[in-house]
Amino acid sequence: MGSGSRSAGDCSYIIAAVITAPAMVRLGVPEFAAHMFIFYYAVLSEVSPPTALAPFAAAAMTGGNPYKTTMIAWKYTLPAFLVHSSLL
């Protein structure tokens, strides 16, 4: 953060924002809410399977098992998906 480097999360957000935000706004979702919704899932996409880039990078830096690290990360992020989907 703050180093000026871009992460895969930034790319996920940009791609989803360009494709999805205009449609959400046309459907009546406030623009700020649409972008926060997209940002939320762009961040979660970094730790959830099938891509799970963040756990693989963390495992490489620490010498851990990347698959075990991914499953532990998924265990901690799964409630974020479940809570949000139950609110819909």
DAFENUR-V768561 format. One record per pair of residues at least 12 apart in sequence whose C-alpha atoms are under 10 Angstrom apart, sorted by sequence separation. I is the first residue (numbers start at 1). J is the second residue. D is the distance in Angstrom with one decimal. If there is no record, write none. Layout:
# DAFENUR-V768561
i | j | d
I | J | D
I | J | D
This chain:
# DAFENUR-V768561
i | j | d
21 | 33 | 9.5
22 | 34 | 8.7
54 | 66 | 9.8
55 | 67 | 8.3
56 | 68 | 9.6
57 | 69 | 9.7
58 | 70 | 9.4
21 | 34 | 5.9
22 | 35 | 9.8
24 | 37 | 10.0
53 | 66 | 9.8
55 | 68 | 9.0
56 | 69 | 7.2
57 | 70 | 10.0
20 | 34 | 8.4
21 | 35 | 6.5
52 | 66 | 9.5
55 | 69 | 5.7
56 | 70 | 6.8
20 | 35 | 9.0
21 | 36 | 9.9
52 | 67 | 9.5
54 | 69 | 9.5
55 | 70 | 5.1
21 | 37 | 9.3
54 | 70 | 8.4
55 | 71 | 8.7
17 | 34 | 8.5
21 | 38 | 7.7
52 | 69 | 9.6
53 | 70 | 8.8
55 | 72 | 8.8
17 | 35 | 6.7
20 | 38 | 7.9
49 | 67 | 10.0
52 | 70 | 6.5
55 | 73 | 6.7
16 | 35 | 9.2
17 | 36 | 9.8
51 | 70 | 9.5
52 | 71 | 9.4
54 | 73 | 9.0
55 | 74 | 9.2
17 | 37 | 9.7
50 | 70 | 9.4
14 | 35 | 10.0
17 | 38 | 6.5
49 | 70 | 7.4
52 | 73 | 8.7
13 | 35 | 8.7
16 | 38 | 6.6
17 | 39 | 8.2
47 | 69 | 9.8
48 | 70 | 7.4
49 | 71 | 8.3
52 | 74 | 8.7
13 | 36 | 9.8
15 | 38 | 9.8
16 | 39 | 8.6
47 | 70 | 7.2
48 | 71 | 8.5
14 | 38 | 9.2
47 | 71 | 9.3
48 | 72 | 10.0
49 | 73 | 9.3
13 | 38 | 6.5
14 | 39 | 9.0
16 | 41 | 9.4
17 | 42 | 9.5
47 | 72 | 9.7
48 | 73 | 7.2
49 | 74 | 7.2
12 | 38 | 9.0
13 | 39 | 5.7
16 | 42 | 7.8
47 | 73 | 6.2
48 | 74 | 5.4
12 | 39 | 8.5
13 | 40 | 8.8
15 | 42 | 9.5
46 | 73 | 9.9
47 | 74 | 6.6
48 | 75 | 9.1
13 | 41 | 8.2
14 | 42 | 8.9
48 | 76 | 9.7
10 | 39 | 8.8
12 | 41 | 8.9
13 | 42 | 5.2
47 | 76 | 9.4
48 | 77 | 7.3
9 | 39 | 8.6
12 | 42 | 5.4
13 | 43 | 8.0
44 | 74 | 9.5
47 | 77 | 7.5
48 | 78 | 8.2
11 | 42 | 8.5
12 | 43 | 8.1
47 | 78 | 9.9
9 | 41 | 9.4
10 | 42 | 7.7
13 | 45 | 9.7
45 | 77 | 9.8
9 | 42 | 5.8
10 | 43 | 8.5
12 | 45 | 7.9
44 | 77 | 7.3
48 | 81 | 10.0
8 | 42 | 9.0
9 | 43 | 5.8
12 | 46 | 8.7
44 | 78 | 9.4
8 | 43 | 9.2
9 | 44 | 8.6
9 | 45 | 7.6
44 | 80 | 8.4
8 | 45 | 9.4
9 | 46 | 6.4
44 | 81 | 8.5
8 | 46 | 7.4
9 | 47 | 9.9
7 | 46 | 9.6
41 | 80 | 9.6
40 | 80 | 9.6
41 | 81 | 8.8
9 | 53 | 9.4
8 | 53 | 8.0
9 | 54 | 9.5
8 | 54 | 9.0
7 | 54 | 9.9
